[in-house]
């Protein structure tokens, strides 16, 4: 039987960078990546 279906992939990638080189911004960026990526 032919259904003429299609298979696709959706890639959603977000990367967070610290605003400055301060430890607080680096920690916040890492925390955001951990939250989003898991």
Residue pairs with C-beta under 8 A, 6 or more apart in sequence:
14 36
15 33
16 29
16 30
16 32
16 33
16 36
17 29
18 25
18 26
18 28
18 29
19 25
19 29
